Amino acid sequence: MIRRFRCLVLLLSTFFLLITPQADAQRMVSVAGEEVNLRSGPGKQYPAEWIVSHGYPLKVIGQRGKWLEVRDFENDGGWIYRPLTAGTPYSIVNVKVANMRSQPTTRSRIIAKLAYGDLLKTLERKSNWIKVQRDGGLRGWIARRLVWGW
C-alpha cells in the first residue's frame, strides 16, 4: 500500500513538473489592424482607453469570449477584440537607447541606434539575440534583454 502511494506521489509530481512550464508561458498577440481601440472592458459598450497601431505587441492576461485582456510593455492594460489581433511576432525597445547590430554579437558593427518605444518585427531568434526589422526595412540583431515582446 505504501509503495503504491509513493508511486502515485511520484507520478503526480512528475505530471505537475511537466505542465508547469506551459502554465507559466506567456501568450502574446500583436495588433492586426492599422489602429485599434483598447477598451476598459470586454465589449464595444466600454469606452476606448487608448489606441494601438499595427504590430504593437500585447501580453494576454485573460479572456472573456472573443475579447482578450492585455498588457503592454509599460504594464498598461485594456481589452482588445480577438479578431483584431494576429500571431505575428513584434517587439518594442524598452531601454533608452539600444544598438542594432549586423550580427548577433556585441563585437559586430552597429548599424542603427534604436530608442525607447521603437516597434520592431521579430524575424528570428538566436540564443540571447533576436533578428528584427524596422518599419523602413532595415534589418539587424538586438540583444533580447533590450526589448519586450516576442
DSSP file (Angstrom, degrees, kcal/mol; ACC not computed):
  #  RESIDUE AA STRUCTURE BP1 BP2  ACC     N-H-->O    O-->H-N    N-H-->O    O-->H-N    TCO  KAPPA ALPHA  PHI   PSI    X-CA   Y-CA   Z-CA
    1    1 A M     >        0   0    0      0, 0.0     4,-2.1     0, 0.0     5,-0.1   0.000 360.0 360.0 360.0 -45.3    0.0    0.0    0.0
    2    2 A I  H  >  +     0   0    0      1,-0.2     4,-2.5     2,-0.2     5,-0.2   0.886 360.0  54.1 -64.8 -38.0    2.8    2.4    0.9
    3    3 A R  H  > S+     0   0    0      2,-0.2     4,-2.3     1,-0.2    -1,-0.2   0.911 108.7  48.2 -62.9 -42.8    4.6    1.5   -2.3
    4    4 A R  H  > S+     0   0    0      2,-0.2     4,-2.5     1,-0.2    -1,-0.2   0.895 110.6  51.9 -63.5 -40.1    1.5    2.4   -4.4
    5    5 A F  H  X S+     0   0    0     -4,-2.1     4,-2.5     2,-0.2    -2,-0.2   0.927 110.1  48.0 -62.4 -45.6    1.2    5.7   -2.5
    6    6 A R  H  X S+     0   0    0     -4,-2.5     4,-2.6     1,-0.2    -2,-0.2   0.900 111.6  50.5 -62.3 -40.9    4.8    6.6   -3.2
    7    7 A C  H  X S+     0   0    0     -4,-2.3     4,-2.7     2,-0.2    -1,-0.2   0.912 110.7  49.2 -62.8 -42.0    4.4    5.7   -6.9
    8    8 A L  H  X S+     0   0    0     -4,-2.5     4,-2.6     2,-0.2    -2,-0.2   0.913 111.6  48.6 -63.6 -43.2    1.2    7.8   -7.1
    9    9 A V  H  X S+     0   0    0     -4,-2.5     4,-2.6     2,-0.2    -2,-0.2   0.921 113.0  48.0 -62.4 -44.7    3.0   10.8   -5.4
   10   10 A L  H  X S+     0   0    0     -4,-2.6     4,-2.4     2,-0.2    -2,-0.2   0.917 112.2  49.3 -62.1 -44.1    6.0   10.4   -7.8
   11   11 A L  H  X S+     0   0    0     -4,-2.7     4,-2.2     2,-0.2    -2,-0.2   0.921 113.2  45.9 -62.1 -45.7    3.6   10.2  -10.8
   12   12 A L  H  X S+     0   0    0     -4,-2.6     4,-2.5     2,-0.2    -2,-0.2   0.895 111.5  52.4 -65.0 -40.5    1.7   13.3   -9.7
   13   13 A S  H  X S+     0   0    0     -4,-2.6     4,-2.0     1,-0.2    -2,-0.2   0.929 110.7  47.4 -61.0 -45.6    4.9   15.2   -9.0
   14   14 A T  H  X S+     0   0    0     -4,-2.4     4,-1.9     1,-0.2    -2,-0.2   0.913 110.4  52.9 -62.0 -43.5    6.2   14.4  -12.5
   15   15 A F  H  X S+     0   0    0     -4,-2.2     4,-1.9     1,-0.2    -2,-0.2   0.928 110.1  47.0 -58.1 -47.9    2.9   15.4  -14.1
   16   16 A F  H  X S+     0   0    0     -4,-2.5     4,-1.7     1,-0.2    -1,-0.2   0.849 109.8  53.5 -67.4 -33.5    2.9   18.8  -12.4
   17   17 A L  H  < S+     0   0    0     -4,-2.0    -1,-0.2    -5,-0.2    -2,-0.2   0.869 109.7  49.4 -65.3 -36.3    6.6   19.5  -13.3
   18   18 A L  H  < S+     0   0    0     -4,-1.9     4,-0.4     1,-0.2    -2,-0.2   0.865 116.0  40.0 -72.0 -36.1    5.7   18.8  -16.9
   19   19 A I  H  X S+     0   0    0     -4,-1.9     4,-1.8     1,-0.2     3,-0.3   0.709  97.1  78.6 -88.7 -18.7    2.7   21.1  -17.1
   20   20 A T  H  X S+     0   0    0     -4,-1.7     4,-2.0     1,-0.2     5,-0.2   0.905  89.9  52.9 -59.3 -46.0    4.1   24.0  -15.0
   21   21 A P  H  > S+     0   0    0      0, 0.0     4,-1.3     0, 0.0    -1,-0.2   0.881 109.4  50.6 -58.7 -35.8    6.3   25.5  -17.8
   22   22 A Q  H  4 S+     0   0    0     -4,-0.4    -2,-0.2    -3,-0.3     3,-0.2   0.888 109.4  50.2 -67.6 -37.3    3.2   25.6  -20.1
   23   23 A A  H  < S+     0   0    0     -4,-1.8    -1,-0.2     1,-0.2    -3,-0.1   0.840 112.8  47.3 -68.1 -32.3    1.2   27.3  -17.5
   24   24 A D  H  < S+     0   0    0     -4,-2.0    -1,-0.2    -5,-0.2    -2,-0.2   0.685  86.6 107.5 -83.1 -18.7    3.9   29.9  -17.0
   25   25 A A  S  < S-     0   0    0     -4,-1.3     2,-0.3    -5,-0.2    -3,-0.0  -0.356  70.1-128.6 -63.7 134.7    4.4   30.6  -20.7
   26   26 A Q        -     0   0    0     -2,-0.1     2,-0.5    33,-0.0    -1,-0.1  -0.652  11.2-136.6 -88.3 142.6    3.1   33.9  -21.7
   27   27 A R  E     -A   60   0A   0     33,-0.6    33,-2.9    -2,-0.3     2,-0.3  -0.850  24.0-167.8 -97.2 127.8    0.7   34.3  -24.6
   28   28 A M  E     +A   59   0A   0     -2,-0.5     2,-0.3    31,-0.2    31,-0.2  -0.867  10.4 178.2-116.9 149.5    1.5   37.2  -26.9
   29   29 A V  E     -A   58   0A   0     29,-2.4    29,-3.0    -2,-0.3     2,-0.3  -0.928  15.1-144.5-136.6 163.4   -0.5   38.8  -29.7
   30   30 A S  E     -AB  57  86A   0     56,-2.3    56,-2.7    -2,-0.3     2,-0.4  -0.908  32.7 -94.1-125.9 160.5    0.1   41.7  -32.0
   31   31 A V  E     - B   0  85A   0     25,-1.3    24,-2.9    22,-0.3    54,-0.2  -0.583  32.0-170.8 -76.3 127.7   -2.3   44.3  -33.4
   32   32 A A        +     0   0    0     52,-2.8    53,-0.2    -2,-0.4    -1,-0.2   0.802  62.5  68.7 -89.9 -32.9   -3.6   43.2  -36.9
   33   33 A G  S    S-     0   0    0     51,-0.9     3,-0.2     1,-0.1    22,-0.2  -0.261  89.9-110.8 -82.7 172.7   -5.4   46.4  -37.9
   34   34 A E  S    S+     0   0    0      1,-0.3    20,-1.6    19,-0.1     2,-0.4   0.947 104.4   3.1 -67.3 -48.8   -3.9   49.8  -38.6
   35   35 A E  E    S-C   53   0A   0     18,-0.2     2,-0.4     2,-0.0    -1,-0.3  -0.986  75.4-176.5-140.6 129.2   -5.3   51.4  -35.5
   36   36 A V  E     -C   52   0A   0     16,-2.9    16,-2.8    -2,-0.4     2,-0.3  -0.978  22.9-123.6-131.3 138.3   -7.3   49.5  -32.9
   37   37 A N  E     -C   51   0A   0     -2,-0.4     2,-0.5    14,-0.2    44,-0.3  -0.591  12.5-151.1 -78.3 137.4   -9.0   50.7  -29.7
   38   38 A L  E     -C   50   0A   0     12,-3.2    11,-2.9    -2,-0.3    12,-1.4  -0.962  25.0-154.5-103.0 125.8   -8.1   49.1  -26.3
   39   39 A R  E     -CD  48  79A   0     40,-2.8    40,-2.1    -2,-0.5     9,-0.2  -0.541  25.8-120.9-104.5 164.2  -11.2   49.3  -24.2
   40   40 A S  S    S+     0   0    0      7,-2.0     8,-0.1    38,-0.2    -1,-0.1   0.619  96.0  15.4 -77.8 -12.9  -11.8   49.4  -20.4
   41   41 A G  S    S-     0   0    0      2,-0.3     2,-1.9     6,-0.2    38,-0.2  -0.924  96.4 -78.6-151.7 174.3  -13.9   46.3  -20.6
   42   42 A P  S    S+     0   0    0      0, 0.0     2,-0.2     0, 0.0    25,-0.1  -0.468  97.4  48.3 -83.3  71.6  -14.7   43.3  -22.8
   43   43 A G  S >  S-     0   0    0     -2,-1.9     3,-1.5    36,-0.1    -2,-0.3  -0.867  87.2 -99.4 169.8 159.3  -17.2   44.8  -25.3
   44   44 A K  T 3  S+     0   0    0      1,-0.3     4,-0.1    -2,-0.2    -1,-0.1   0.705 113.3  70.2 -67.0 -19.5  -17.9   47.8  -27.6
   45   45 A Q  T 3  S+     0   0    0      2,-0.1    -1,-0.3    -3,-0.1     0, 0.0   0.673  84.3  85.2 -72.5 -15.2  -20.1   49.3  -24.9
   46   46 A Y  S <  S-     0   0    0     -3,-1.5    -3,-0.1    -5,-0.2     3,-0.0  -0.642  91.6-103.0 -86.1 144.7  -16.9   50.1  -22.8
   47   47 A P        -     0   0    0      0, 0.0    -7,-2.0     0, 0.0     2,-0.5  -0.300  31.9-109.1 -67.8 149.0  -15.0   53.3  -23.6
   48   48 A A  E     -C   39   0A   0     -9,-0.2    -9,-0.3     1,-0.2     3,-0.1  -0.669  31.0-173.7 -75.1 124.0  -11.8   53.2  -25.6
   49   49 A E  E     -     0   0A   0    -11,-2.9     2,-0.3    -2,-0.5   -10,-0.2   0.842  63.9 -14.9 -88.5 -38.7   -9.0   54.0  -23.3
   50   50 A W  E     -C   38   0A   0    -12,-1.4   -12,-3.2     2,-0.0     2,-0.4  -0.975  62.2-117.2-159.4 167.9   -6.2   54.2  -25.9
   51   51 A I  E     -C   37   0A   0     -2,-0.3     2,-0.3   -14,-0.2   -14,-0.2  -0.915  21.6-163.7-116.0 136.3   -5.3   53.4  -29.5
   52   52 A V  E     -C   36   0A   0    -16,-2.8   -16,-2.9    -2,-0.4     2,-0.2  -0.907  14.0-132.4-119.5 150.8   -2.6   51.0  -30.6
   53   53 A S  E >   -C   35   0A   0     -2,-0.3     3,-2.0   -18,-0.2   -22,-0.3  -0.473  41.6 -62.3-100.2 168.5   -1.1   50.7  -34.1
   54   54 A H  T 3  S+     0   0    0    -20,-1.6   -22,-0.2     1,-0.3    -1,-0.2  -0.167 119.7  14.1 -50.4 131.1   -0.4   47.8  -36.4
   55   55 A G  T 3  S+     0   0    0    -24,-2.9    -1,-0.3     1,-0.3    65,-0.1   0.189  80.8 150.3  90.4 -16.2    2.1   45.3  -35.0
   56   56 A Y    <   -     0   0    0     -3,-2.0   -25,-1.3   -26,-0.1    -1,-0.3  -0.284  44.2-129.9 -55.3 123.0    2.0   46.6  -31.4
   57   57 A P  E     -A   30   0A   0      0, 0.0     2,-0.4     0, 0.0    16,-0.3  -0.532  27.5-176.2 -81.6 143.5    2.7   43.5  -29.1
   58   58 A L  E     -A   29   0A   0    -29,-3.0   -29,-2.4    -2,-0.2     2,-0.5  -0.997  22.7-133.0-138.2 141.1    0.5   42.7  -26.2
   59   59 A K  E     -AE  28  71A   0     12,-2.9    12,-1.9    -2,-0.4     2,-0.5  -0.837  24.7-133.0 -94.2 127.6    0.6   40.1  -23.5
   60   60 A V  E     +AE  27  70A   0    -33,-2.9   -33,-0.6    -2,-0.5    10,-0.2  -0.673  32.8 166.0 -81.9 126.1   -2.6   38.2  -22.9
   61   61 A I  E     -     0   0A   0      8,-3.2     2,-0.3    -2,-0.5     9,-0.2   0.468  64.5  -3.9-116.9  -7.5   -3.6   38.0  -19.3
   62   62 A G  E     - E   0  69A   0      7,-1.4     7,-2.4     2,-0.0     2,-0.3  -0.982  56.3-145.2-170.9 171.8   -7.2   36.9  -19.6
   63   63 A Q  E     - E   0  68A   0     -2,-0.3     2,-0.3     5,-0.3     5,-0.2  -0.989   9.2-177.2-152.4 141.2  -10.1   36.2  -22.0
   64   64 A R  E >   - E   0  67A   0      3,-2.7     3,-1.8    -2,-0.3     2,-0.2  -0.874  69.9 -55.1-139.3 104.9  -13.8   36.7  -22.0
   65   65 A G  T 3  S-     0   0    0     -2,-0.3    -1,-0.0     1,-0.3     0, 0.0  -0.471 122.6 -14.9  63.2-126.8  -15.5   35.3  -25.1
   66   66 A K  T 3  S+     0   0    0     -2,-0.2    16,-3.4   -24,-0.1     2,-0.4   0.239 119.9  95.3 -92.0  13.8  -13.9   37.0  -28.1
   67   67 A W  E <   -EF  64  81A   0     -3,-1.8    -3,-2.7    14,-0.2     2,-0.5  -0.885  60.1-153.9-109.4 136.6  -12.3   39.7  -26.0
   68   68 A L  E     -EF  63  80A   0     12,-3.0    12,-2.4    -2,-0.4     2,-0.5  -0.906  10.3-141.2-109.0 132.6   -8.7   39.5  -24.7
   69   69 A E  E     +EF  62  79A   0     -7,-2.4    -8,-3.2    -2,-0.5    -7,-1.4  -0.828  37.5 178.8 -88.1 127.0   -7.5   41.3  -21.6
   70   70 A V  E     -EF  60  78A   0      8,-3.1     8,-1.8    -2,-0.5     2,-0.3  -0.842  27.1-156.5-133.2 162.5   -4.0   42.5  -22.4
   71   71 A R  E     -EF  59  77A   0    -12,-1.9   -12,-2.9    -2,-0.3     6,-0.2  -0.971  15.8-145.5-133.7 150.0   -1.0   44.4  -21.0
   72   72 A D    >   -     0   0    0      4,-2.1     3,-2.0    -2,-0.3   -14,-0.1  -0.373  42.3 -79.5-105.6-170.9    1.7   46.3  -22.9
   73   73 A F  T 3  S+     0   0    0    -16,-0.3   -15,-0.1     1,-0.3    76,-0.0   0.667 131.7  49.3 -67.7 -17.0    5.4   46.8  -22.2
   74   74 A E  T 3  S-     0   0    0      2,-0.1    -1,-0.3     0, 0.0     3,-0.1   0.282 119.9-109.7-100.9   8.2    4.7   49.6  -19.8
   75   75 A N    <   +     0   0    0     -3,-2.0     2,-0.3     1,-0.3    -2,-0.1   0.655  68.2 149.1  70.3  19.4    2.1   47.4  -18.0
   76   76 A D        -     0   0    0      1,-0.0    -4,-2.1     0, 0.0    -1,-0.3  -0.630  31.4-155.2 -77.1 142.9   -0.8   49.5  -19.2
   77   77 A G  E     + F   0  71A   0     -2,-0.3     2,-0.3    -6,-0.2    -6,-0.2  -0.750  27.7 131.7-123.7 167.3   -3.9   47.3  -19.7
   78   78 A G  E     - F   0  70A   0     -8,-1.8    -8,-3.1    -2,-0.3     2,-0.4  -0.969  47.4 -82.6 177.1-170.6   -7.1   47.0  -21.6
   79   79 A W  E     -DF  39  69A   0    -40,-2.1   -40,-2.8    -2,-0.3     2,-0.4  -0.954  33.0-171.9-122.3 138.7   -9.3   44.8  -23.7
   80   80 A I  E     - F   0  68A   0    -12,-2.4   -12,-3.0    -2,-0.4     2,-0.5  -0.980  32.5-109.8-131.1 142.9   -9.0   44.1  -27.4
   81   81 A Y  E >   - F   0  67A   0     -2,-0.4     3,-2.4   -44,-0.3   -14,-0.2  -0.601  30.2-135.1 -72.5 121.3  -11.3   42.2  -29.7
   82   82 A R  G >  S+     0   0    0    -16,-3.4     3,-2.1    -2,-0.5    -1,-0.1   0.807  99.8  61.7 -53.3 -40.5   -9.5   39.0  -30.6
   83   83 A P  G 3  S+     0   0    0      0, 0.0    -1,-0.3     0, 0.0   -16,-0.1   0.680  97.5  62.0 -62.5 -13.1  -10.2   39.0  -34.4
   84   84 A L  G <  S+     0   0    0     -3,-2.4   -52,-2.8   -52,-0.1   -51,-0.9   0.273  96.2  78.8 -92.4  11.3   -8.3   42.3  -34.5
   85   85 A T  E <   -B   31   0A   0     -3,-2.1     2,-0.3   -54,-0.2   -54,-0.2  -0.742  59.6-163.4-116.2 165.6   -5.1   40.5  -33.3
   86   86 A A  E     -B   30   0A   0    -56,-2.7   -56,-2.3    -2,-0.3    -2,-0.0  -0.872  29.6-123.2-139.1 171.2   -2.5   38.4  -35.0
   87   87 A G        +     0   0    0     -2,-0.3   -56,-0.1   -58,-0.2   -59,-0.1   0.175  66.0 127.8-102.0  15.5    0.2   35.9  -34.1
   88   88 A T        -     0   0    0    -58,-0.1     2,-0.3     1,-0.1    -2,-0.1  -0.617  63.7-120.1 -74.9 124.6    2.9   37.9  -36.0
   89   89 A P        +     0   0    0      0, 0.0    33,-2.3     0, 0.0     2,-0.3  -0.494  40.7 165.1 -76.2 129.0    5.8   38.4  -33.5
   90   90 A Y  E     -G  121   0B   0     -2,-0.3    60,-2.1    31,-0.3     2,-0.3  -0.925  15.4-160.5-132.0 159.0    6.8   42.0  -32.7
   91   91 A S  E     -GH 120 149B   0     29,-3.0    29,-2.9    -2,-0.3     2,-0.4  -0.932   7.9-143.6-136.1 161.0    9.0   43.6  -30.0
   92   92 A I  E     -GH 119 148B   0     56,-2.8    56,-2.6    -2,-0.3     2,-0.3  -0.990  26.3-114.2-127.7 135.4    9.4   47.0  -28.5
   93   93 A V  E     - H   0 147B   0     25,-2.1    24,-2.9    -2,-0.4    54,-0.3  -0.512  30.3-176.2 -65.7 127.1   12.6   48.6  -27.3
   94   94 A N        +     0   0    0     52,-2.2     2,-0.3    -2,-0.3    53,-0.2   0.047  56.0  73.7-120.0  26.8   12.3   49.0  -23.6
   95   95 A V  S    S-     0   0    0     51,-0.4     3,-0.2     1,-0.1    22,-0.1  -0.886  90.2-107.2-127.9 164.4   15.6   50.8  -22.8
   96   96 A K  S    S+     0   0    0     -2,-0.3    20,-1.3     1,-0.2     2,-0.4   0.928 102.1   4.1 -58.7 -49.0   16.5   54.4  -23.5
   97   97 A V  E     -I  115   0B   0     18,-0.2     2,-0.4    -3,-0.1    -1,-0.2  -0.999  68.3-176.4-140.2 137.1   18.9   53.5  -26.4
   98   98 A A  E     -I  114   0B   0     16,-2.4    16,-3.6    -2,-0.4     2,-0.5  -0.989  22.5-126.8-134.1 143.1   19.7   50.1  -27.9
   99   99 A N  E     -I  113   0B   0     -2,-0.4     2,-0.5    14,-0.2    44,-0.4  -0.754  11.2-151.4 -90.5 130.5   22.2   49.2  -30.6
  100  100 A M  E     -I  112   0B   0     12,-3.1    11,-3.1    -2,-0.5    12,-1.4  -0.895  25.7-161.2 -94.7 129.4   21.0   47.2  -33.7
  101  101 A R  E     -IJ 110 141B   0     40,-3.4    40,-3.2    -2,-0.5     9,-0.2  -0.718  29.7-125.5-116.3 161.9   24.0   45.2  -34.9
  102  102 A S  S    S+     0   0    0      7,-2.3     8,-0.1    -2,-0.2    -1,-0.1   0.766  97.5  20.6 -74.3 -26.6   24.9   43.4  -38.1
  103  103 A Q  S    S-     0   0    0      2,-0.3     2,-2.3     6,-0.3     5,-0.2  -0.918  94.5 -93.7-138.1 161.4   25.4   40.1  -36.3
  104  104 A P  S    S+     0   0    0      0, 0.0     2,-0.3     0, 0.0    24,-0.1  -0.349  94.2  85.3 -79.5  63.3   24.2   38.5  -33.0
  105  105 A T  S >  S-     0   0    0     -2,-2.3     3,-1.3     4,-0.1    -2,-0.3  -0.977  80.0-125.2-156.4 148.4   27.3   39.6  -31.0
  106  106 A T  T 3  S+     0   0    0     -2,-0.3     4,-0.1     1,-0.3    -1,-0.0   0.637 109.7  62.6 -71.0 -12.2   28.4   42.7  -29.2
  107  107 A R  T 3  S+     0   0    0      2,-0.1    -1,-0.3    -6,-0.0     3,-0.1   0.553  85.8  97.4 -87.6  -8.3   31.6   42.7  -31.3
  108  108 A S  S <  S-     0   0    0     -3,-1.3     2,-0.1    -5,-0.2     0, 0.0  -0.341  88.2 -80.2 -81.7 165.2   29.7   43.2  -34.6
  109  109 A R        -     0   0    0      1,-0.1    -7,-2.3    -8,-0.1     2,-0.5  -0.337  39.3-123.6 -65.6 137.5   29.2   46.5  -36.3
  110  110 A I  E     +I  101   0B   0     -9,-0.2    -9,-0.3     1,-0.1     3,-0.1  -0.728  30.2 176.8 -80.3 124.2   26.4   48.8  -35.0
  111  111 A I  E     +     0   0B   0    -11,-3.1     2,-0.3    -2,-0.5   -10,-0.2   0.591  62.4   4.6-106.5 -14.0   24.0   49.6  -37.9
  112  112 A A  E     -I  100   0B   0    -12,-1.4   -12,-3.1     2,-0.0     2,-0.5  -0.975  59.5-128.9-164.0 153.6   21.4   51.7  -36.1
  113  113 A K  E     -I   99   0B   0     -2,-0.3     2,-0.3   -14,-0.2   -14,-0.2  -0.939  28.6-158.6-104.7 127.9   20.5   53.2  -32.8
  114  114 A L  E     -I   98   0B   0    -16,-3.6   -16,-2.4    -2,-0.5     2,-0.3  -0.791   4.4-144.9-108.0 151.7   17.1   52.4  -31.5
  115  115 A A  E >   -I   97   0B   0     -2,-0.3     3,-2.3   -18,-0.2   -22,-0.3  -0.745  35.1 -74.2-116.0 161.2   15.1   54.4  -29.0
  116  116 A Y  T 3  S+     0   0    0    -20,-1.3   -22,-0.2    -2,-0.3    -1,-0.1  -0.259 119.1  20.4 -51.1 128.5   12.6   53.5  -26.2
  117  117 A G  T 3  S+     0   0    0    -24,-2.9    -1,-0.3     1,-0.3     2,-0.1   0.345  82.6 148.5  91.5  -6.3    9.3   52.5  -27.7
  118  118 A D    <   -     0   0    0     -3,-2.3   -25,-2.1   -25,-0.1     2,-0.4  -0.425  43.5-133.5 -63.5 134.0   10.6   51.7  -31.2
  119  119 A L  E     -G   92   0B   0    -27,-0.2    16,-0.4    -2,-0.1     2,-0.4  -0.762  26.3-176.5 -93.3 133.1    8.5   48.9  -32.8
  120  120 A L  E     -G   91   0B   0    -29,-2.9   -29,-3.0    -2,-0.4     2,-0.4  -0.994  25.3-130.4-134.1 133.4   10.4   46.0  -34.4
  121  121 A K  E     -GK  90 133B   0     12,-2.5    12,-1.8    -2,-0.4     2,-0.5  -0.707  28.6-130.4 -79.9 130.2    9.1   43.0  -36.3
  122  122 A T  E     + K   0 132B   0    -33,-2.3    10,-0.2    -2,-0.4     3,-0.1  -0.728  34.3 167.5 -85.9 123.2   10.8   39.8  -34.9
  123  123 A L  E     -     0   0B   0      8,-3.4     2,-0.3    -2,-0.5     9,-0.2   0.770  60.2  -2.9-104.1 -35.5   12.3   37.7  -37.7
  124  124 A E  E     - K   0 131B   0      7,-1.3     7,-2.9     2,-0.0     2,-0.4  -0.991  54.9-139.2-158.8 153.5   14.5   35.2  -36.0
  125  125 A R  E     + K   0 130B   0     -2,-0.3     2,-0.3     5,-0.2     5,-0.2  -0.968  18.4 173.4-120.7 138.9   15.8   34.1  -32.5
  126  126 A K  E >   - K   0 129B   0      3,-2.7     3,-1.8    -2,-0.4     2,-0.2  -0.828  61.0 -62.8-147.3 104.0   19.3   33.0  -31.8
  127  127 A S  T 3  S-     0   0    0     -2,-0.3    -1,-0.1     1,-0.3     0, 0.0  -0.392 121.3 -11.2  57.4-119.2   20.3   32.4  -28.2
  128  128 A N  T 3  S+     0   0    0     -2,-0.2    16,-3.2   -24,-0.1    17,-0.4   0.112 125.9  80.9 -97.1  21.0   20.0   35.8  -26.4
  129  129 A W  E <   -KL 126 143B   0     -3,-1.8    -3,-2.7    14,-0.3     2,-0.4  -0.886  58.3-158.3-124.9 154.1   19.6   37.7  -29.6
  130  130 A I  E     -KL 125 142B   0     12,-2.2    12,-2.2    -2,-0.3     2,-0.5  -0.998  17.7-133.2-130.8 141.0   16.7   38.4  -32.0
  131  131 A K  E     -KL 124 141B   0     -7,-2.9    -8,-3.4    -2,-0.4    -7,-1.3  -0.803  37.3-178.9 -88.7 129.3   16.8   39.5  -35.6
  132  132 A V  E     -KL 122 140B   0      8,-3.2     8,-2.1    -2,-0.5     2,-0.4  -0.815  23.5-144.3-129.9 164.7   14.5   42.4  -36.2
  133  133 A Q  E     -KL 121 139B   0    -12,-1.8   -12,-2.5    -2,-0.3     6,-0.2  -0.996  15.1-140.6-132.6 129.2   13.2   44.6  -38.9
  134  134 A R    >   -     0   0    0      4,-2.8     3,-1.9    -2,-0.4   -14,-0.1  -0.364  35.2-101.0 -77.8 165.9   12.3   48.3  -38.5
  135  135 A D  T 3  S+     0   0    0    -16,-0.4    -1,-0.1     1,-0.3   -15,-0.1   0.843 122.6  56.9 -56.5 -36.8    9.3   49.8  -40.3
  136  136 A G  T 3  S-     0   0    0      2,-0.1    -1,-0.3     1,-0.1    -3,-0.0   0.529 123.5-101.8 -76.3  -5.4   11.6   51.2  -43.0
  137  137 A G  S <  S+     0   0    0     -3,-1.9     2,-0.1     1,-0.3    -2,-0.1   0.219  72.1 143.5 108.0 -15.7   13.0   47.8  -43.8
  138  138 A L        -     0   0    0     -5,-0.1    -4,-2.8     1,-0.0     2,-0.4  -0.395  32.6-160.5 -62.7 130.3   16.4   47.9  -42.0
  139  139 A R  E     + L   0 133B   0     -6,-0.2     2,-0.3    -2,-0.1    -6,-0.2  -0.882  25.7 125.0-115.7 146.0   17.2   44.5  -40.5
  140  140 A G  E     - L   0 132B   0     -8,-2.1    -8,-3.2    -2,-0.4     2,-0.3  -0.964  50.6 -79.8-174.2-172.1   19.7   43.7  -37.8
  141  141 A W  E     -JL 101 131B   0    -40,-3.2   -40,-3.4    -2,-0.3     2,-0.3  -0.847  32.4-176.8-113.2 144.4   20.2   42.0  -34.4
  142  142 A I  E     - L   0 130B   0    -12,-2.2   -12,-2.2    -2,-0.3     2,-0.1  -0.996  36.5-100.8-139.0 143.4   19.4   43.2  -31.0
  143  143 A A  E >   - L   0 129B   0    -44,-0.4     3,-1.9    -2,-0.3   -14,-0.3  -0.426  30.5-130.8 -63.4 133.9   20.1   41.7  -27.6
  144  144 A R  G >  S+     0   0    0    -16,-3.2     3,-1.5     1,-0.3    -1,-0.1   0.802 103.2  64.5 -57.6 -33.3   16.9   40.1  -26.2
  145  145 A R  G 3  S+     0   0    0    -17,-0.4    -1,-0.3     1,-0.3   -16,-0.1   0.605  94.8  61.7 -69.6 -10.3   17.2   41.9  -22.9
  146  146 A L  G <  S+     0   0    0     -3,-1.9   -52,-2.2   -53,-0.1   -51,-0.4   0.464 102.9  53.8 -94.6  -3.1   16.8   45.3  -24.5
  147  147 A V  E <   -H   93   0B   0     -3,-1.5     2,-0.4   -54,-0.3   -54,-0.2  -0.867  66.0-141.8-130.8 162.7   13.3   44.6  -25.9
  148  148 A W  E     +H   92   0B   0    -56,-2.6   -56,-2.8    -2,-0.3     2,-0.4  -0.973  65.2  41.2-121.5 138.7    9.9   43.5  -24.7
  149  149 A G  E      H   91   0B   0     -2,-0.4   -58,-0.2   -58,-0.2    -2,-0.1  -0.986 360.0 360.0 132.8-139.7    7.6   41.2  -26.7
  150  150 A W              0   0    0    -60,-2.1   -59,-0.2    -2,-0.4    -1,-0.1   0.463 360.0 360.0 -79.3 360.0    8.4   38.1  -28.7
